[in-house]
Amino acid sequence: MQWAEHLYLSDITAAKKERIIKKAEQGAGMVSVYFIALASNPDNLFDIFHAAHLKESAFYRQNPYIVGIASGYDEALELVQHMVEDIYRETGGFQVREYFGQTGQEK
């Protein structure tokens, strides 16, 4: 699992960022935590997944690049909306990987 230098966080997850990251790296599940990663499918922009996926070995083979942490699925959707608006404002398009400095890099 890789972490973006600038993570998008909600008010709730910002206060617990370090603890959430530590638990995630230990593979601990967290009840209401959702992670937002660059999409594993090139036709999509992002993947949203529940922290429970951290307990699955197949998850780590994908080596996701985490760009956001939310508390709850609805909050994850709001964070994705905020990200897309920021990316469009800055790039004039939807160059998500470029925005997060992942151009041409394998996940």
Summary of the structure (lengths in Angstrom):
residues: 107
radius of gyration: 13.1
end to end distance: 9.2
largest distance: 38.0
contacts: 290
relative contact order: 0.21
helix: 44%
strand: 24%
